[in-house]
Amino acid sequence: MVLSHGVSGSDESVHSTFASRYVRTSLPRFRMLEQSIPKEAAYQIINDELMLDGNPRLNLASFVTTWMEPECDKLIQASVNKNYVDMDEYPVTTELQNRCVNMIAHLFNAPLGESETAVGVGTVGSSEAIMLAGLAFKRRWQNKMRAAGKPCDKPNIVTGANVQVCWEKFARYFEVELKEVKLSDGYYIMDPSKAVDLVDENTICVAAILGSTLNGEFEDVKLLNDLLTEKNARTGWDTPIHVDAASGGFIAPFLYPELEWDFRLPLVKSINVSGHKYGLVYAGIGWCIWRSKEDLPDELIFHINYLGADQPTFTLNFSKGSSQVIAQYYQLIRLGFEGYKNIMENCQENAMVLKEGLEKTGRFNIVSKDNGVPLVAFSLKDSSRHNEFEISDFLRRFGWIVPAYTMPPDAQHVTVLRVVIREDFSRTLAERLVLDIEKVMHELDGLPARVANGGEDAAAAAASASEREMTKQRELNIKFRDDKGTQQASNTAFEGLVRRYFDTFEHRLRRGKSSKSRRPLHLQPSKANSAKSVQAPHTGCFEQTSHFTLRKSGQPSEDFDQVLGDSNGCWASYPKVYTHTQMDYAKGFDTRSTTGKEQGFASFGELKASEVCNASSSKSTKKQGFAA
């Protein structure tokens, strides 16, 4: 390739990429570079930035295949420049696609003869396959309604609330009403009886999921078929079923061959499956299979000849690579039924190892089922202090990508974590993940509880003090309080109290902590200094008070006399500088006494100005406090 601009001498290949000027400039984000850069520099810079991506092998959120055999990688690389739609130019690639369609159709028990060609198409994934299947159902329903002289402008489709987002896209893009069966606590898939109740004359199909994205559970397609058959016979309708087998289509035939979910059921007219999930191919391949030619209206099929020959096509896109189709055929002939069965059994066994390991911790409820897609969905038994989102975030430190999410309506109060078990997820990794989850739970147990939201008072984001420490706080509090709230104390006594209060905690920390962590703190008045009802920081307690806060050194201070207007000059010697460790500053202490007469110190102590200032002062007689 000829470049229009030569590279400067200082950046020729004799220099290291990291010694060139290209690593000292930012990569373009909005506009192309005016000049070319060396290929080595372009590669190295992009490769380095990609290191910040997660590790695909540790991405336990995804169902998509992340490993294939090196021999298949070679086939993919050799065919990466072939356009799948150039059927006349690449006839062998087209033939391989037709072979895949036939093999998958027979795997799904399509009613075909030995030499009969199946009806199906390769897609970029299950999302496109679902769009195509939905269009076929809609057109078939429209033709039927027009033939009967009935309106055909308000089609609807019935699904569970647990469907993948592509179903919502289909409904919105192609103007079809989406009727969702709501979930319930403990039942996270579509209820067939409720689904049939939603069916009416305008229903183009009912979509069942073989392997819910949320918990991997298979929906009861046979029961749905039986109930819908009864309703069709009673009403004279002909409502069909589509099976979204994106995840379970390459699992059920090998692990549950007796399960009736496919074309063995008469109302199942089409099935989609993802080749890039448990079909064991890299991302970019899906399949849609129809029961017969009658289930795919002819008017949806286009015929083109500008590529050299008549080519029938039924896709939403046109150009796409051939490599994934070739890779799918490789897996089908390389593994065969035996190989796929062995891999799926391994995945299921590793899922059980992970499930049992999580159960032994005693911290989790298992939401997923043993029979279904090999994944483990689980939630915390006690989420009062920490939730599943925190676990997901902390697991990132170990490299694991484990998603946390809430269930759809009406089970949105349930939050779960999900681990998808793929071919390349070994038993060793499953055991290691359990150990890392235990480490995360141990670390979270040592951290402050989450700050409460909603109408509840905000809890202190700090660890609770030990009983001995709380006792010391109460003793100090009681010492400088009387029942009338008018006890007088000198400025010197107050300063000594604060110093002794801080020294108590410093002495505790010096026994196990270096003095290097000590950091000066200041007493600083807060902005809420007027005598009105305000919320004390870190306590969640309301009382009439002016607040002062401990602040880190280096922050601007204010004049205490100006803030209080104390005529007695009680605060004349303040602000004073006190030292305290960063750890205690970060930890603080909870307020455990909540009554008006026995209010414990908040964080580093809520002290009443009225207890140490002259009671004769009109302002010092009001309750004034210190809060950390």
Secondary structure, DSSP 8 states (H G I E B T S, - for coil): ---SS---GGGSTTS-GGGSGGGGS---SSS--SS---HHHHHHHHHHHHTTS--GGGBTT--S-----HHHHHHHHHTTT-BTT-TTT-HHHHHHHHHHHHHHHHHTT-S--TT---EEEEESSHHHHHHHHHHHHHHHHHHHHHHTT---S--EEEEETT--HHHHHHHHHTT-EEEEE--BTTB-S--HHHHHHH--TTEEEEEEEBS-TTT-BB--HHHHHHHHHHHHHHH-----EEEE-TTGGGTHHHH-TT---STTSTTEEEEEEETTTTT---SS-EEEEESSGGGS-GGG-EEE-TTSS-EEE--S----BSHHHHHHHHHHHHHHHHHHHHHHHHHHHHHHHHHHHHHHHTSEEE-S-SSBSSEEEEEES--SS--HHHHHHHHGGGT-B--EEE--TT-TT-EEEEEE--TT--HHHHHHHHHHHHHHHHHHHTS------TTS----SS----HHHHHHHHHHHHHT--TTS-----HHHHHHHHHHHHHHHHHHHHTTS-GGGEEEEEEEE-S--SSEEEE-TTT--EEEEEEEEEEETTS----HHHHH--TT-TTTT---EEEEEHHHHHH------BSSS-B---TT---BGGGTS-TTSTTTTS-EEEE-
